[in-house]
Amino acid sequence: NLTIKFTVKYTQKQIHAYAKANTIAQEVLTAIRTVTALNGQMKEYDRYASSLSQIPSIGFKKGLVQGLCQVFSNVAIGIVFTAALWYGQYLIKTECRTYSAGILVVVSEDFFQTISSSI
């Protein structure tokens, strides 16, 4: 599935970025006396903040891809339902005398429930 592929890709990027920030934090906390003695708090803060700066853009891209995949899925389902209902009313009006509006409603409801349960 395309959604899963991109979700995994961007989640791995997020995990890598958080791991990088975690490494910096552990480094600084381990050597807190040295950092304080050399007055390097702001430098380490900037280094930590820069490692976290890419995370929001990764999250935005991940959300955008997931949203677009959801939109595509919903549009495809809508098109299929529209085509099925149009074809059903076409059969009722023209060709088949055995079909009725009741049968169309029952079949379309069953189809809708099948699609909804598989999502």
DSSP file (Angstrom, degrees, kcal/mol; ACC not computed):
  #  RESIDUE AA STRUCTURE BP1 BP2  ACC     N-H-->O    O-->H-N    N-H-->O    O-->H-N    TCO  KAPPA ALPHA  PHI   PSI    X-CA   Y-CA   Z-CA
    1    1 A N     >        0   0    0      0, 0.0     4,-1.9     0, 0.0     5,-0.1   0.000 360.0 360.0 360.0 136.9    0.0    0.0    0.0
    2    2 A L  H  >  +     0   0    0      1,-0.2     4,-2.1     2,-0.2     5,-0.2   0.865 360.0  55.4 -65.8 -38.6    1.3    3.4   -0.9
    3    3 A T  H  > S+     0   0    0      1,-0.2     4,-2.4     2,-0.2    -1,-0.2   0.926 109.1  46.9 -61.5 -45.3    0.2    5.0    2.3
    4    4 A I  H  > S+     0   0    0      2,-0.2     4,-2.6     1,-0.2     5,-0.2   0.900 109.3  54.9 -64.9 -40.9    2.1    2.5    4.4
    5    5 A K  H  X S+     0   0    0     -4,-1.9     4,-2.0     1,-0.2    -2,-0.2   0.938 113.9  39.3 -58.5 -49.3    5.2    2.9    2.3
    6    6 A F  H  X S+     0   0    0     -4,-2.1     4,-2.6     2,-0.2     5,-0.3   0.863 113.7  54.7 -71.9 -35.4    5.4    6.7    2.8
    7    7 A T  H  X S+     0   0    0     -4,-2.4     4,-2.3    -5,-0.2    -2,-0.2   0.927 110.6  46.0 -62.6 -44.1    4.3    6.5    6.4
    8    8 A V  H  X S+     0   0    0     -4,-2.6     4,-2.4     2,-0.2    -2,-0.2   0.916 112.0  52.4 -63.5 -43.0    7.1    4.1    7.2
    9    9 A K  H  X S+     0   0    0     -4,-2.0     4,-1.7    -5,-0.2    -2,-0.2   0.943 114.9  39.4 -59.2 -50.5    9.6    6.3    5.2
   10   10 A Y  H  X S+     0   0    0     -4,-2.6     4,-2.2     1,-0.2    -1,-0.2   0.822 113.1  55.4 -73.9 -30.3    8.7    9.5    7.1
   11   11 A T  H  X S+     0   0    0     -4,-2.3     4,-2.6    -5,-0.3    -1,-0.2   0.903 107.3  50.6 -66.2 -40.3    8.4    7.8   10.5
   12   12 A Q  H  X S+     0   0    0     -4,-2.4     4,-2.4     2,-0.2    -2,-0.2   0.890 109.5  50.9 -63.5 -38.8   12.0    6.4   10.0
   13   13 A K  H  X S+     0   0    0     -4,-1.7     4,-2.3     2,-0.2    -2,-0.2   0.912 111.0  48.5 -63.7 -41.5   13.2    9.9    9.2
   14   14 A Q  H  X S+     0   0    0     -4,-2.2     4,-2.7     2,-0.2     5,-0.2   0.926 111.2  49.5 -63.6 -44.3   11.5   11.2   12.4
   15   15 A I  H  X S+     0   0    0     -4,-2.6     4,-2.4     1,-0.2    -2,-0.2   0.905 111.0  50.1 -62.0 -41.5   13.0    8.5   14.5
   16   16 A H  H  X S+     0   0    0     -4,-2.4     4,-2.1     2,-0.2    -1,-0.2   0.908 111.2  48.7 -63.4 -42.1   16.4    9.2   13.1
   17   17 A A  H  X S+     0   0    0     -4,-2.3     4,-2.1     2,-0.2    -2,-0.2   0.910 112.7  47.4 -65.9 -42.1   16.1   12.9   13.8
   18   18 A Y  H  X S+     0   0    0     -4,-2.7     4,-2.5     1,-0.2    -1,-0.2   0.879 110.5  53.0 -65.7 -36.8   14.9   12.3   17.4
   19   19 A A  H  X S+     0   0    0     -4,-2.4     4,-2.2    -5,-0.2    -2,-0.2   0.894 108.0  50.9 -64.8 -39.1   17.8    9.8   17.9
   20   20 A K  H  X S+     0   0    0     -4,-2.1     4,-1.9     2,-0.2    -2,-0.2   0.926 112.2  46.2 -63.2 -44.8   20.3   12.5   16.7
   21   21 A A  H  X S+     0   0    0     -4,-2.1     4,-2.3    30,-0.2    -2,-0.2   0.880 111.1  53.1 -64.9 -37.9   18.8   15.0   19.2
   22   22 A N  H  X S+     0   0    0     -4,-2.5     4,-2.6     2,-0.2    -1,-0.2   0.889 106.4  52.9 -64.0 -39.9   18.9   12.4   21.9
   23   23 A T  H  X S+     0   0    0     -4,-2.2     4,-2.4     2,-0.2    -1,-0.2   0.914 109.8  48.2 -61.8 -43.3   22.5   11.7   21.3
   24   24 A I  H  X S+     0   0    0     -4,-1.9     4,-2.4     2,-0.2    -2,-0.2   0.923 111.9  49.5 -63.4 -44.2   23.3   15.4   21.6
   25   25 A A  H  X S+     0   0    0     -4,-2.3     4,-2.6     1,-0.2     5,-0.2   0.912 111.9  47.8 -62.9 -42.9   21.3   15.6   24.8
   26   26 A Q  H  X S+     0   0    0     -4,-2.6     4,-2.2     2,-0.2    -1,-0.2   0.905 111.0  52.1 -64.4 -40.7   23.1   12.6   26.3
   27   27 A E  H  X S+     0   0    0     -4,-2.4     4,-1.8    -5,-0.2    -2,-0.2   0.937 113.2  43.6 -57.9 -48.8   26.5   14.0   25.3
   28   28 A V  H  < S+     0   0    0     -4,-2.4     7,-0.2     1,-0.2    -2,-0.2   0.909 113.9  49.2 -68.0 -43.0   25.8   17.3   27.0
   29   29 A L  H >< S+     0   0    0     -4,-2.6     3,-0.9     1,-0.2    -1,-0.2   0.840 110.0  52.3 -67.8 -31.3   24.3   15.8   30.1
   30   30 A T  H 3< S+     0   0    0     -4,-2.2     3,-0.3     1,-0.2    -1,-0.2   0.890 119.8  34.3 -68.4 -38.6   27.2   13.4   30.5
   31   31 A A  T 3X S+     0   0    0     -4,-1.8     4,-2.5    -5,-0.2    -1,-0.2  -0.193  77.5 133.5-108.3  40.4   29.7   16.3   30.2
   32   32 A I  H <> S+     0   0    0     -3,-0.9     4,-2.4     1,-0.2     5,-0.2   0.844  71.0  53.3 -63.3 -34.5   27.6   18.9   32.0
   33   33 A R  H  > S+     0   0    0     -3,-0.3     4,-2.7     2,-0.2    -1,-0.2   0.920 111.3  45.4 -66.3 -42.5   30.5   20.1   34.2
   34   34 A T  H  > S+     0   0    0      2,-0.2     4,-2.2     1,-0.2    -2,-0.2   0.924 113.0  50.0 -66.5 -44.1   32.7   20.6   31.2
   35   35 A V  H  <>S+     0   0    0     -4,-2.5     5,-3.1    -7,-0.2     6,-0.3   0.917 115.1  44.0 -60.9 -43.5   30.0   22.4   29.2
   36   36 A T  H ><5S+     0   0    0     -4,-2.4     3,-1.1    -5,-0.2    -2,-0.2   0.906 111.9  52.4 -68.8 -41.3   29.3   24.7   32.1
   37   37 A A  H 3<5S+     0   0    0     -4,-2.7    -2,-0.2     1,-0.3    -1,-0.2   0.863 114.3  42.6 -63.6 -35.6   33.0   25.3   32.9
   38   38 A L  T 3<5S-     0   0    0     -4,-2.2    -1,-0.3    -5,-0.2    -2,-0.2   0.352 111.4-121.4 -92.9   6.4   33.6   26.4   29.3
   39   39 A N  T < 5 +     0   0    0     -3,-1.1     3,-0.2    -4,-0.2    -3,-0.2   0.909  65.6 141.5  56.6  47.0   30.4   28.4   29.1
   40   40 A G     >< +     0   0    0     -5,-3.1     4,-2.4     1,-0.2     5,-0.2   0.134  24.6 111.6-105.7  20.3   29.1   26.3   26.2
   41   41 A Q  H  > S+     0   0    0     -6,-0.3     4,-2.5     1,-0.2    -1,-0.2   0.926  80.7  45.4 -61.2 -45.9   25.5   26.2   27.2
   42   42 A M  H  > S+     0   0    0     -3,-0.2     4,-2.7     2,-0.2    -1,-0.2   0.884 111.9  52.1 -67.5 -37.5   24.2   28.3   24.3
   43   43 A K  H  > S+     0   0    0      2,-0.2     4,-2.2     1,-0.2    -1,-0.2   0.930 113.3  44.3 -63.2 -43.9   26.4   26.5   21.8
   44   44 A E  H  X S+     0   0    0     -4,-2.4     4,-2.5     2,-0.2    -2,-0.2   0.866 111.9  53.2 -69.5 -35.6   25.0   23.2   22.9
   45   45 A Y  H  X S+     0   0    0     -4,-2.5     4,-3.0    -5,-0.2    -2,-0.2   0.935 110.1  47.6 -62.4 -45.4   21.5   24.6   23.0
   46   46 A D  H  X S+     0   0    0     -4,-2.7     4,-2.5     2,-0.2    -2,-0.2   0.892 111.7  50.3 -62.7 -40.0   21.8   25.8   19.4
   47   47 A R  H  X S+     0   0    0     -4,-2.2     4,-1.4     2,-0.2    -1,-0.2   0.917 113.7  45.2 -64.6 -42.3   23.2   22.4   18.3
   48   48 A Y  H  X S+     0   0    0     -4,-2.5     4,-1.2     2,-0.2    -2,-0.2   0.919 113.6  49.4 -66.2 -44.4   20.3   20.6   20.0
   49   49 A A  H  X S+     0   0    0     -4,-3.0     4,-0.9     1,-0.2    -2,-0.2   0.876 108.9  52.5 -64.3 -38.1   17.7   23.0   18.5
   50   50 A S  H  < S+     0   0    0     -4,-2.5     4,-0.4     1,-0.2    -1,-0.2   0.840 106.3  53.7 -68.5 -30.7   19.2   22.7   15.0
   51   51 A S  H  < S+     0   0    0     -4,-1.4     3,-0.3     1,-0.2    -1,-0.2   0.799 112.6  44.5 -72.1 -25.7   18.9   18.9   15.3
   52   52 A L  H >< S+     0   0    0     -4,-1.2     3,-1.1    -3,-0.2    -1,-0.2   0.594  92.2  84.5 -88.5 -11.6   15.2   19.3   16.2
   53   53 A S  T 3< S+     0   0    0     -4,-0.9     4,-0.5     1,-0.3    -1,-0.2   0.765  86.3  53.0 -67.2 -25.6   14.5   21.9   13.5
   54   54 A Q  T 3> S+     0   0    0     -4,-0.4     4,-1.8    -3,-0.3    -1,-0.3   0.654  89.0  80.8 -84.0 -13.6   13.9   19.3   10.7
   55   55 A I  H <> S+     0   0    0     -3,-1.1     4,-2.5     1,-0.2     5,-0.2   0.897  88.1  51.8 -64.1 -43.5   11.3   17.3   12.7
   56   56 A P  H  > S+     0   0    0      0, 0.0     4,-2.3     0, 0.0    -1,-0.2   0.897 109.9  49.8 -61.6 -37.3    8.2   19.6   12.0
   57   57 A S  H  > S+     0   0    0     -4,-0.5     4,-2.3     2,-0.2    -2,-0.2   0.878 110.6  49.9 -68.9 -34.9    8.9   19.6    8.3
   58   58 A I  H  X S+     0   0    0     -4,-1.8     4,-2.5     2,-0.2    -1,-0.2   0.926 111.7  48.6 -65.8 -43.5    9.1   15.8    8.3
   59   59 A G  H  X S+     0   0    0     -4,-2.5     4,-2.5     2,-0.2    -2,-0.2   0.877 110.3  51.8 -63.0 -38.0    5.8   15.6   10.2
   60   60 A F  H  X S+     0   0    0     -4,-2.3     4,-2.6     2,-0.2    -1,-0.2   0.933 111.0  47.0 -63.9 -45.7    4.2   18.0    7.8
   61   61 A K  H  X S+     0   0    0     -4,-2.3     4,-2.5     2,-0.2     5,-0.2   0.906 112.2  50.8 -62.7 -41.1    5.3   15.9    4.8
   62   62 A K  H  X S+     0   0    0     -4,-2.5     4,-2.3     1,-0.2    -2,-0.2   0.932 112.7  45.6 -62.1 -46.2    4.1   12.7    6.5
   63   63 A G  H  X S+     0   0    0     -4,-2.5     4,-2.5     2,-0.2    -2,-0.2   0.877 111.7  52.7 -64.4 -38.4    0.7   14.2    7.2
   64   64 A L  H  X S+     0   0    0     -4,-2.6     4,-2.6     2,-0.2    -2,-0.2   0.929 110.8  46.0 -63.7 -45.8    0.4   15.6    3.7
   65   65 A V  H  X S+     0   0    0     -4,-2.5     4,-2.4     2,-0.2    -2,-0.2   0.918 113.7  48.9 -64.6 -42.8    1.1   12.3    2.1
   66   66 A Q  H  X S+     0   0    0     -4,-2.3     4,-2.0    -5,-0.2    -1,-0.2   0.906 112.7  48.4 -63.8 -40.3   -1.3   10.5    4.5
   67   67 A G  H  X S+     0   0    0     -4,-2.5     4,-2.5     2,-0.2    -2,-0.2   0.915 111.5  48.8 -65.0 -43.6   -4.0   13.1    3.8
   68   68 A L  H  X S+     0   0    0     -4,-2.6     4,-2.6     1,-0.2    -2,-0.2   0.896 111.1  50.2 -65.0 -39.6   -3.6   12.9    0.0
   69   69 A C  H  X S+     0   0    0     -4,-2.4     4,-2.2     2,-0.2    -1,-0.2   0.894 111.4  49.2 -64.9 -38.3   -3.7    9.1    0.1
   70   70 A Q  H  X S+     0   0    0     -4,-2.0     4,-2.6     2,-0.2    -2,-0.2   0.910 111.1  49.5 -66.1 -41.8   -6.9    9.3    2.1
   71   71 A V  H  X S+     0   0    0     -4,-2.5     4,-2.7     2,-0.2     5,-0.2   0.932 110.8  49.8 -61.8 -45.8   -8.4   11.8   -0.3
   72   72 A F  H  X S+     0   0    0     -4,-2.6     4,-2.4     1,-0.2    -2,-0.2   0.914 111.5  49.1 -59.6 -43.3   -7.6    9.6   -3.3
   73   73 A S  H  X S+     0   0    0     -4,-2.2     4,-2.3     2,-0.2    -1,-0.2   0.926 112.7  46.7 -62.7 -45.4   -9.1    6.6   -1.6
   74   74 A N  H  X S+     0   0    0     -4,-2.6     4,-2.3     2,-0.2    -2,-0.2   0.889 112.3  49.9 -66.1 -38.8  -12.3    8.4   -0.7
   75   75 A V  H  X S+     0   0    0     -4,-2.7     4,-2.5     2,-0.2    -1,-0.2   0.915 110.4  50.5 -65.2 -42.1  -12.6    9.9   -4.2
   76   76 A A  H  X S+     0   0    0     -4,-2.4     4,-2.3    -5,-0.2    -2,-0.2   0.917 111.4  47.9 -62.3 -42.8  -12.1    6.4   -5.8
   77   77 A I  H  X S+     0   0    0     -4,-2.3     4,-2.5     1,-0.2    -1,-0.2   0.908 111.4  51.2 -63.8 -41.2  -14.8    4.9   -3.5
   78   78 A G  H  X S+     0   0    0     -4,-2.3     4,-2.5     2,-0.2    -2,-0.2   0.896 109.6  49.6 -62.0 -41.1  -17.1    7.8   -4.4
   79   79 A I  H  X S+     0   0    0     -4,-2.5     4,-2.6     2,-0.2    -1,-0.2   0.915 111.0  49.5 -64.8 -42.3  -16.6    7.3   -8.1
   80   80 A V  H  X S+     0   0    0     -4,-2.3     4,-2.6     2,-0.2    -2,-0.2   0.926 112.6  47.3 -63.3 -44.2  -17.3    3.5   -7.8
   81   81 A F  H  X S+     0   0    0     -4,-2.5     4,-2.7     2,-0.2     5,-0.3   0.915 112.1  50.2 -62.7 -42.4  -20.5    4.2   -5.8
   82   82 A T  H  X S+     0   0    0     -4,-2.5     4,-2.5     1,-0.2    -2,-0.2   0.930 112.4  46.6 -61.6 -45.3  -21.6    6.8   -8.4
   83   83 A A  H  X S+     0   0    0     -4,-2.6     4,-2.7     2,-0.2     5,-0.2   0.908 113.0  49.7 -64.0 -41.4  -21.0    4.4  -11.2
   84   84 A A  H  X S+     0   0    0     -4,-2.6     4,-2.3     2,-0.2    -2,-0.2   0.921 113.6  44.9 -65.1 -43.5  -22.8    1.6   -9.5
   85   85 A L  H  X S+     0   0    0     -4,-2.7     4,-2.4     2,-0.2     5,-0.2   0.893 113.7  49.8 -68.4 -38.3  -25.8    3.7   -8.7
   86   86 A W  H  X S+     0   0    0     -4,-2.5     4,-2.0    -5,-0.3    -2,-0.2   0.938 112.9  46.5 -64.4 -44.9  -26.0    5.2  -12.2
   87   87 A Y  H  X S+     0   0    0     -4,-2.7     4,-2.4     1,-0.2    -2,-0.2   0.884 111.0  53.6 -65.8 -37.1  -25.7    1.7  -13.7
   88   88 A G  H  X S+     0   0    0     -4,-2.3     4,-2.1    -5,-0.2    -1,-0.2   0.933 111.0  44.1 -62.6 -46.2  -28.4    0.4  -11.4
   89   89 A Q  H  X S+     0   0    0     -4,-2.4     4,-2.3     2,-0.2    -1,-0.2   0.835 111.0  56.3 -68.8 -29.9  -30.9    3.1  -12.3
   90   90 A Y  H  X>S+     0   0    0     -4,-2.0     4,-2.3    -5,-0.2     5,-0.6   0.928 108.6  46.6 -64.3 -44.5  -30.0    2.6  -15.9
   91   91 A L  I  <>S+     0   0    0     -4,-2.4     5,-1.1     1,-0.2    -2,-0.2   0.896 112.3  50.8 -63.9 -39.7  -30.9   -1.1  -15.7
   92   92 A I  I  <5S+     0   0    0     -4,-2.1    -2,-0.2     1,-0.2    -1,-0.2   0.924 115.8  41.1 -63.5 -43.7  -34.1   -0.2  -13.9
   93   93 A K  I  <5S+     0   0    0     -4,-2.3    -2,-0.2    -5,-0.1    -1,-0.2   0.831 130.3  11.5 -75.9 -32.8  -35.2    2.3  -16.5
   94   94 A T  I  <5S+     0   0    0     -4,-2.3    -3,-0.2    -5,-0.2    -2,-0.1   0.858 121.1  18.0-114.3 -67.6  -34.2    0.5  -19.7
   95   95 A E  I   <S+     0   0    0     -5,-0.6     2,-0.5     1,-0.1    -3,-0.1   0.959 101.6  56.2 -89.1 -54.2  -33.2   -3.0  -20.0
   96   96 A C      < -     0   0    0     -5,-1.1     3,-0.4     1,-0.1    -1,-0.1  -0.709  44.6-173.0 -97.3 124.5  -34.1   -5.3  -17.1
   97   97 A R  S    S+     0   0    0     -2,-0.5    -1,-0.1     1,-0.2    -5,-0.0   0.610  83.6  66.6 -84.0 -12.8  -37.7   -5.6  -16.0
   98   98 A T  S    S+     0   0    0      2,-0.0     2,-0.2     0, 0.0    -1,-0.2   0.667  85.2  85.0 -84.3 -15.4  -36.7   -7.8  -12.9
   99   99 A Y        +     0   0    0     -3,-0.4     2,-0.3    -8,-0.2     3,-0.0  -0.593  55.4 177.8 -86.7 148.3  -34.8   -4.9  -11.2
  100  100 A S     >  -     0   0    0     -2,-0.2     4,-2.0     1,-0.1     5,-0.1  -0.885  45.6-100.6-138.4 172.1  -36.6   -2.4   -9.0
  101  101 A A  H  > S+     0   0    0     -2,-0.3     4,-2.3     1,-0.2     5,-0.2   0.854 121.1  57.2 -63.2 -34.3  -35.6    0.6   -6.9
  102  102 A G  H  > S+     0   0    0      2,-0.2     4,-2.3     1,-0.2    -1,-0.2   0.909 106.2  48.1 -63.0 -43.0  -35.8   -1.6   -3.8
  103  103 A I  H  > S+     0   0    0      1,-0.2     4,-2.8     2,-0.2     5,-0.2   0.903 110.5  52.6 -64.3 -40.7  -33.2   -4.1   -5.2
  104  104 A L  H  X S+     0   0    0     -4,-2.0     4,-2.5     1,-0.2    -2,-0.2   0.912 110.2  47.7 -61.2 -43.0  -30.9   -1.2   -6.1
  105  105 A V  H  X S+     0   0    0     -4,-2.3     4,-2.3     2,-0.2    -2,-0.2   0.919 113.5  47.3 -64.9 -43.9  -31.1    0.2   -2.6
  106  106 A V  H  X S+     0   0    0     -4,-2.3     4,-2.3     2,-0.2    -2,-0.2   0.931 114.8  45.5 -64.3 -45.9  -30.4   -3.2   -1.0
  107  107 A V  H  X S+     0   0    0     -4,-2.8     4,-2.4     1,-0.2    -2,-0.2   0.915 114.3  47.9 -65.5 -42.9  -27.5   -4.0   -3.3
  108  108 A S  H  X S+     0   0    0     -4,-2.5     4,-2.5    -5,-0.2    -1,-0.2   0.876 111.4  51.0 -67.8 -35.5  -25.9   -0.6   -2.9
  109  109 A E  H  X S+     0   0    0     -4,-2.3     4,-2.4     2,-0.2    -2,-0.2   0.915 111.3  47.7 -66.2 -42.9  -26.3   -0.8    0.9
  110  110 A D  H  X S+     0   0    0     -4,-2.3     4,-2.2     2,-0.2    -2,-0.2   0.911 112.6  49.5 -62.2 -42.1  -24.6   -4.2    1.0
  111  111 A F  H  X S+     0   0    0     -4,-2.4     4,-2.4     2,-0.2    -2,-0.2   0.914 110.7  50.2 -62.5 -43.5  -21.9   -2.8   -1.3
  112  112 A F  H  X S+     0   0    0     -4,-2.5     4,-2.7     1,-0.2    -2,-0.2   0.910 110.9  48.7 -62.0 -43.8  -21.4    0.2    1.0
  113  113 A Q  H  X S+     0   0    0     -4,-2.4     4,-2.1     2,-0.2    -1,-0.2   0.874 110.5  51.5 -65.9 -37.1  -21.2   -2.0    4.1
  114  114 A T  H  X S+     0   0    0     -4,-2.2     4,-1.1     2,-0.2    -2,-0.2   0.936 113.5  43.6 -64.2 -46.7  -18.6   -4.3    2.4
  115  115 A I  H  X S+     0   0    0     -4,-2.4     4,-0.7     1,-0.2     3,-0.4   0.915 114.0  51.0 -64.9 -43.2  -16.4   -1.3    1.4
  116  116 A S  H >< S+     0   0    0     -4,-2.7     3,-0.6     1,-0.2    -1,-0.2   0.870 109.0  50.6 -64.5 -37.4  -16.8    0.3    4.8
  117  117 A S  H 3< S+     0   0    0     -4,-2.1    -1,-0.2     1,-0.2    -2,-0.2   0.737 108.0  53.4 -74.5 -20.5  -15.8   -2.8    6.7
  118  118 A S  H 3<        0   0    0     -4,-1.1    -1,-0.2    -3,-0.4    -2,-0.2   0.569 360.0 360.0 -89.8  -8.0  -12.7   -3.3    4.6
  119  119 A I    <<        0   0    0     -4,-0.7    -1,-0.2    -3,-0.6    -2,-0.1   0.478 360.0 360.0 -82.5 360.0  -11.3    0.2    5.2
